[in-house]
Amino acid sequence: MKTLADLGNVLQIPSGKFAAAAEPREIEATNGVAIRLAMQVNAVSIDSRLVKTGTLFVALNGEKTDGHRYWRQALAQGATAVVLENLPPELIEADQTDLLSRGVIIVPSTAAVLTPLCREIYGTATITRNLHGITGTDGKTTTTAMITWLLNKVDYPAGSIGTLGAKLPDGRNLPTAYTTPPAPELHRLLAQLQTNGARAVCMEVSSQAAVQHRVDALAWQTMTFTNFTVDHLDYHHTVENYALAKASLFRGLSKAATAVLNADDPLAYYLAQLTQAQKVFYYIQDDALGSRGDFTQYIKDRGKILGKAWEKFMLEVQEKIPPESSREILCKAAAAGRVVAARNVKPTNSGWQAEISRGEETCTLTIPLLGRFNLNNALAAIATAMVICPNIDLRTWAAVMATMPAVPGRLEIIDGQGQACPTCRPSNEKLNLEDTTTPYRVVIDFAHTPGAMEALLTEVRRHCCANKKLWVLANSCGNRDRGKRPLIASVCERLADRIVLTLEEVGQENPAEILAELQAGFRQPENIPVVPLRQEAIRYVISRLEPGDYFVVPSLGDEHTYNINNVAYPYVERDFVKQCLAERAMVDALIELSSKSAFKSDGDNMGVGETTCNTKIPCLPAYFARIYYSRWRDSNQSTMN
């Protein structure tokens, strides 16, 4: 365990400065310093409410409040010391000895010393030499899981930190509050990963974390870029600011680090030009974007989905990096054997297959995951893993990727009996055949951006037979980027057969405003039912599914809480969907059994409310149908268009 004196170099406390005291007051202060320096430090906190005895409190000037306001509270709760960059007015006359004896340390920048302090106190110096970041709008969670899976399967113990929490090399999970936690929580998790045998850590890195300096002073070995669409504009305000936040992660890489870039995304070439790191690319040759280098038409097409602001910014980027420059960058990387490419892509019964290559190496890659975007994620993971473990050949990585399990809450399919259905995709030859025996299926996914929603619905549409329906909930999170709401609604209306407008987590926002902003994206809002309560919306759709239909439930993914007005209510969407499917299956079974019975009822087709006062046995098939299938039509008549 560290003492405050052990942190002297980081906190810029001059050694020996307090030894030569002569006056009584100076002697008292000097003794106080000695006592203070000998005190133990076992934790770091940037939240005064979490301070306990032995904690070092570091005051940061945050977006909502200034930590400097709470230094007295931290000391009163037992903090070993408080680290400030602004001298409190009441201590303006105190010299450094007086300040330190009171447990007050002044530094030029508290943000600059936070990560070094955490590294020293939590003992993460070793593990932080092998950090691998994954950033981008979509695909971070799956790509992080894939890289971690690959490394562990070749006996290179790795952990991960991201949206799904922290994962130890043995598969156990540790909960986290953020995709990219603040420095104290991050280093506490890193220490746990290190203690449990991790040699490397793969981390999702959000744009907010970059702007808020949560990952400052971390020496990334690799930084993998998945894609760039639109998200978090409520925080960044402009597409350019959002892009600059991502770019800062690559600008900060050392020459010894490696940037792993998606050559099918035009922003990759901008990132390649600004970073001094080594560069590795991955792309799908069949799409011809990376090899062609001219993204102008691609940007204009995507702009119809992602909005004019994104289109304008990306066209400006394209002008700065002409096609010949993009091709030159990619060709140079290919000549050095630093490109992982896929070609001859085709769907299989349970995922995707492609021929992949790197330099002279070629092999077949088969992934047991639905979604063409997961092929991009797999290429990113393999390209990154080959940087981390350069002595392992491409064929080995492809063989390991073929065993990759589905990531919870990411294109997770549950069939009509409430059972997980990881490999239920019909073969490509059967996609357009009538299939009345296939049970209806529910797809749970984390898609919450226009780009992710388009990719998700396009993928599910491929599996939905021509005479069957694709249902989707149109929703968007409260207190988040409001500009993407009409874009999400527009994607849903264009790609789905049936839509139900509902709420996701509302936070502290007015639910009616969320619904109105989503509704503004529909061309024909009068045709879209509105069922505000999410759970009732799920039941509403499940009661109407027919064999062969698909129902997409987006946004929450594997979340375990539902936030309303800053209160987190326990809620797991997967479990609720299974409950609704079980209800539907029981009612269907009762109707079928009642219809086959030879018993003749004396009752008529009485309604639900009549059963309490009628002594006759009703016509059971009609009764079950009415009590289940009509309840939402009756109860939601006033809220549905």
N, C-alpha and C positions, 0 to 999 in steps of 0.2 A: 504494500500500500504506500502511496506517495504522501510526503508531507508538503506543506506549502513551500518550504525551502527548496525541495526537489524541482519545483516548477519555476524557480527564479529566472532561468534563462528565457523561458517563454514569456513570463510576465515582466521581464526587463527590470528585475530587482537586483541592484548592484551588490555583489558579494562583498562582505567586510565593511560596508558603508556604516553599519550601525554599531561598530565595536568601540569607538573612541568617544564615549560620552563622559562629561565631567560634572555638569550642573545636576542637582537633584532631580529637576524636572526632566532633564535629558536622560538621566539614568533610569528614571521610572518609565519613560517612553521607550528607551532602548530595551529594557527588560520586557516590556510589553511586546516589542517586536520579536524578541527571542522566543517568547511563549507562542506568539502567533505563527512564526515560521515553523515551529515544531509541531503545530497542529496537523492532524491527518486530513487528507482529502480523498474521499472514496466515490465521489460522483460530481457531475457537472449538470447545472440546470440553467435554462433561460426563462423559466417560469417560477416566479417567487413562491407560488402556491405549492410547488412540489419540493421545496427546499426542506432538508432535514439536517440533523447534526452531521457534519463532515462533508456537506455539499459546498461546492464552489459556485457561486451565483454570478453569471455573466450577463450584464445588462445590454440588451440590443434595442436599437430604435426601430420598432416594428411599424407595420402599416396601420395597425389599429391603436396601438399604445406604445409608450416609451418605457422600456424596462428600467430606466434610471429612476422612475417614480417609486420603485418598490425596493430599493436597496435596504432601507431600514427594516422593512418587513422580513427580508431575507436574513439579515443578521439576527433579528429577534427570534427567528425560527431555528437558529443554530448553525447558520452558514459559517464555514471556516473563514471565508472572506468574500467580498463582493468586488467584481472587476468592472470598472466604469471607464468611460472615456470623457465624461463631463464631470467636473468637480462640483459637488453639491454646494450651494451658496453658504450653508452654515459651516462648511469646512474650508472656506476660502482662505483663512488665515493659517491653516495647519500646514506644517511642512511634511515631507515624505515620511519621516519617522513617526510623527503623530498619526498620519493617515494609516500607515501599516499597522501600528499598534492597535488601532480601532478596527482593523480588518478591511480597510478600504484601499484598493489598488487602482491607480490611474494608468491607462495605456492609451496610445494614439488611436487605436481602432479595436474595439471589442470583437467585431466580426472577424478581423484578421487573426486574432489569437485563439478564437473559439475552437477551430479544428485542431491546431497543435496541442491545446490543452486537453481536449478529448482523447487525442492519440496517446498522450503521456499517461493520463489517469486511467484509461481503460486498457492500456497495453496493446494497442492495435497497430503498432509500427510495422509488424511483419505482414499481417493480412492486407494492410492498405497498400502494399507494394504489388498486389495482384488483384486489382479491381477492374471490372469490365462493365462499362455503362451501355445501356440500350435506350435510345431516344427516338422520337418520331410521334406523329399524331396517333396512329393506330398500329396495333401489332406488338407493342412493347411487352405486354404480359406474356403472350404466347412465345415470342422470340426468346425472352429471358428464360422461360421454362425449358425451351428446347436446348439452349446452350448448356444450361445446368444439367439437363438429362444426358446430353452427349458426353460431357466431361466426367460425370460420375460413372458412366458405363464403360469408360476406358481407364478406370481406376485413377482418376485425377479428382480427388474429393472437392466438391464445389457446393456452395450455398447460394441462396438468392434472396433478394429483397425487392419488394414491389407491391403492386395493388393487392395481391392475394396474401400479403404478409411476408414474413421471413421463413425460409425453408432450409432446414439443416441437411447436411449430406445424406443422413439416414432417412430423409423423407418427412421428419416431424416438422410441424408448423409452429411459428411464433407469431402472435398477432401484432399488427402495426396500425398506427392511426393515419399514416400518410403513404402515398406511393413512394416518395423519396423523403424519408424522415429527416427532421432537423438534426444537426450534428450530435448533440448528446445522445438522443435515442439511436441514431445511426451507429455510433461507435459502441454503444452498449450492445446492439445487435451483432456488430462485427466481432466483438469480443466473444459473444456466445457462439457464433459460427466458428471462430478460431479454436475455441476450447473444445468444440465437438468435431474437430478434425478437418475443417475446410482449409484447403490450400488457396482457393480462389473464390471470389464472390462476384456474381452477376447481378447488376442493379438496374432497375428501371430509373431513368432520370427524367423528371418532368420539367417543363419549361418554367413553371413557378419556382421550382427548387433552384434552377439556374439563376433566376432574377433575385431570389431571396438569399443568395449566397450560402445555401445549405450544403453545397458540395465544393465550396471553395477549398483550395489547398489539398484536394485529393489528386493523387497522381494516377490518372487512368492509364491502364496498359492498352486497352482498346475502347473505342466508342463506336457503337453500331447505330446506323441511321436506317429506319424502316421506311418512312414516307412523310410527306408534308401535305396536309389538307387544311381544314379550319377547325379550331377549337379554342376555348379559353379566351375568346376575344372580350369577354366581360372583364378579364384581368389585364390582358395586354393591350386592349383597345383597338389596335390595328394589326393587320396581317403582317406588316413589316416588323413590328415589335415582336410578334410571336416568332417570326423567322429568326430575328436577331438573338432571341433568347436561346433557340436551338443552336444557332451558329456559335455562340459564345462557348459552348462546350467543346467545339472542335478547334476554335481559335486558341483555347488554352491547353491543347495537347502538346506534349513534348515531342522532340524529333524522334525519340525512341519509341513512342506510342504508335498505334495503328488506327486509322479511321476506316471503318468497314461501311461502304456506301452502296445504296440501292441505285444502280445505273439506270433504272427505269423511271426514276423520279428526277425532274429537272433541277431541283434544289441540290442534288448530290454534287453537281459540278461546281456550284457556287461554294459549297463546303470544301470541296477538294482544292479549290484555289486559295482559300484563306487559311487552311491548316498547314502547319509545318510537319505534321505527322506522316508516317508511311501510309500508303493508300491501298486498300483492297476493295474490289467491286464485285457485286453479284447482280445477275439479271436473267430474264427469260428471253432467249434469242427469238422465240416464235413471235413475241410481241413487237420486235424490231425497233423498239424505242431507243434502247441504250446504244445499239450499233448505229442507228441513223443519226442520233444527236440533235435532230430538229424536233423540238417539242411544241412548236407553235400551234398546230392543229389540236394536239392532245390537250394543251392548256385551254384552248377555246372550248373544246368539248366538255372538259371537266368544269369549266367556269359556269356552265349551265346548271350544274349540280351544286358546286361549292360557292357560287356567288361571284359578283362582278369585282369585289375587292380583292379576292384571291386571284382571279384571272388577271387583273391589272398588275398586281405585284409580280406575278410569275412571268408575265410577258416582259416586264422590265428586267427581270433576272435573265431571261432568255436573250435579250438584246445585249446585255453585258458579257454574256458567254455564248458567242455564236456557235453554230453546229460544228464547224471545223475544229474549234477549241475543245468541244466536248468529245469529238471523235479522237482527237489527239491524246487527250487525257486517258481515255479508255484503252486505246491501242497501246500506249506506253505501259499501262498496267498489265495488259494481256501478254505483251512481250516478256514481261518479267515474271510471268506465271502467277499474277496476283488478281486473277479474275475467276470467279466461279459462275459458270453459265449453264442454263438449262435449255434444252430443245426437245422437239418431238413430244410435247406435253399432251397427255391424254388422261381422262378420268378412268378410275377403276371402280369395282363394286363398293369399295370402302374408302376411297381417297383419290390419290393422284400418282401418276407415274411419269417420269421424264428421264432423258439421257442427260447426265451432267458431266462437266469437264472442268479441269483446272490444269492449264499447261498441256502436258502430254497425257495426263491421266484422264480416263473416261470410265464411266460405269452407269448403271441404272439405279435411279433413286425411286423408291416407292414409299409414299407416306400414307399411313392409315387414318388420315384426317380429312374431313370434308372442307371445302372452300379452296378455291384457287389461290386466294391470298395466303393460305397456309403454306403453299409451295414457295411463295416469296419469303415467308418467315423461316421456312426450313433452309433455304439457300443462305439467308442471313446468318442463321445459326451455324451452319457448316463452315461458311467463310470465316466466322469469328473463331470457332473451335480450332480451325487449321492454323490460325495465328497463335493461339494459346499453346497448342500441342503440335508443333510443326513436323514432328517425326512420324505422325500417324497419317496413313495414306487415305485418299478420297474414298476408296471402296469400303474401308472400315467405317468411316463416318456415315456413309450411305446405309450400311447394314444396321448400324445402331439407330439411325433415324427411323428405320422401318418398324422399330419397336416402340416408338414414342406414343404414350397414352394421350388421350384427350385432356385438354386443360379445363378444369372446372369452370362452368359458366361461360365458356367460349364455344359457340356453335354446338351446344350440348343438346342432344335429341332425346326426347322421352316419347315412347309410343303410347297408343291409346289405352293400354292396360297399366300405365304409370311406371313402366320399366325403362331403365336406361337403354338406349338403342344406338350404340356407337358405330355399328357397321350396317345400317339399315338401308343405305342408298341403293336403289335399283340400278342395274347395269345400264350403260348408255343406250343400248339398243332398245330398252323397254321404256324409255322416258315418255314417249308419246302414245303408248298403248293404254287402253282402258284397263283399269285395275280396281275393281270394286271390292276386292278382298283385303287390300292393304289397309291396316288400321290408320286412323288419323294420327298425326304426330305433332308434338309441340317442340319448338326450337327455342332454347334459352340462350341469349347472347348478351355481351356487354356493349354492343353497338350503341353509341350515343352521339355520333357525329354524322353529318350527311354522307361523307365518303364511306364510313363504315356501314351505314344503313344500306347504301346502294350495293356494296359488295355482298352483304349478308343476304338481302332479298334476291339479288341476281343468282347467288349460289343456290338458295332454297328453291327458287323457281325452276332450276334445272331438274330437280328431283320430283317436282309436282307434275303429275300427269296432265295432259292437255284438257281433260274434261273434269279436273278437280280444281279446288279453290285454294288460293294462298291468302291466309288471313294475317293481319298484323295489328299490333297496338301502336298507335301514333302517340308518342309521349316525349317529354323532355324534362330534365331536372330543374328544379327551382333554384334561384340565386346563382345561376350559371349563365353562360353565353346565350343571351336572348335572341341574337341575330340568326342563330342556326335553326331556330324552331320552325319558321316557315319553310326552310330548305329541307328539313327532315320530313315535314308533312308532304311536301311536293314529291319527294322520292317515294314515300309510301303510296301516294295516290297513283303514281306512274307505274309502279312495279307490282303492287298487290291487287288481288281481286276484291277483297273485303277489308275494310279498315274500321277500327273502333278507336275513337279519340278518348284518351284517358290521362290520368296524372301519373307521374313518377314521384320521386321524393320532392316535396315542395319547398323544403327549407322554411324560410320565413316569408316567402313570396305569396301574394294573393293567388289562390288556385285558379280563379276565374280569368286572371290576366294571362296565366300560362296557357290555358285552353284557347283563349282568344288569339294569342300570337301563333299557336300551332294552326288554328283554323284558318288564319289568314293565308297559309300556304296552299290551301286546297282550291282547285278550280271550281269544284262543285261541293261546297261545304254542306249544302242541304241534303246530300246523300250519305253523309258520314254520321253514324250514331255517336252520341256523346254519353259515356258512362264514366263520370268523374272518379268514383272510387275504384282504384286499380283492381282490387280483389274481385269486385262484382263484374268488372269488365272481363277479367279472365274467365269467370264462370259463365258470363253471357256468351262468349265465343265458344267455349268448350261445349255448351249445351246445343250449339248449332253445327258443330263439325260433323262431316260425313266421311265415310271410309275413303281414304286416299287424300284427304285435305291435310294441309300443313298450316300450323299456327305459330307465328313468330312473336316471341315475347322479349323485346329488347330492353337494354339499358342497365338493369340491375345486375345481371350476370350472377356471380357467386357472392354477392353482398349478403350479410347476415343481419342487417338492420334496415329500418325504413325511417327516414328523418322527416319529422314534421315540427316546425317551429323550434328547431335545435334540440328536440328530444328524439333519441334513437330508440325506436320500438323494435323488439326482436321480430325478424321476418326473414325467412329464406324462401325466395321465389320458387325454387325447385321443389321444395316440400309442399308448398301451397298448390302448385300445378298438379303434383301427384295426387294430392287430396281431392282436387276437383275431378281429375280423371277417374279416380276410384269411385267417386259419387256417381259420375256419369255411367260407369260400367255397371254399378249395382242397379241403377234405375233401368238401364237397357236389359239387364238380366231378369229383373222382375217383370217387365213388360212382356218379354219373350215367354217367360214361364206362365204368366197369367193368360196369354193368348192361346197357349196350347192346352189349357185346362178344360176339362169337360164340364166343370161346375158352371151352372147358369145363375147369374146374379139376378136378384129381384130389384136391385137399385138401378137408377139411371146414371147418366154421365154427370154426376153431381160435381160441383166445384169444390175447391179447397175449403172455403169457409163453411160449406154445408156439412162437412163430415162430423162436426162436433154436435149437431142436433138431429141427425138423421140416423135412425137405428138400422136402416137397410144397408147391406153390403153393396158398395158401389161397383160399377163396371171397372174392374181393376186396371186393365190396360189404359183406358181413358183417364182414370184417376192418376196413375203414376205419370203419364205423359203431361197431364195438366199441372200437377204439383211441381214437376221438375222443369219441363221445357217452357212453360208459360210464365214462370215467376218473374223473370227479368223483363219480359215484354209488358207485364202488368205494372211492376213496381217502378220501371224507368220510363214510363210513357211520357212524363212531363219533362224529362231531361234529354230525350232523344229527338233528333230531327227526322 
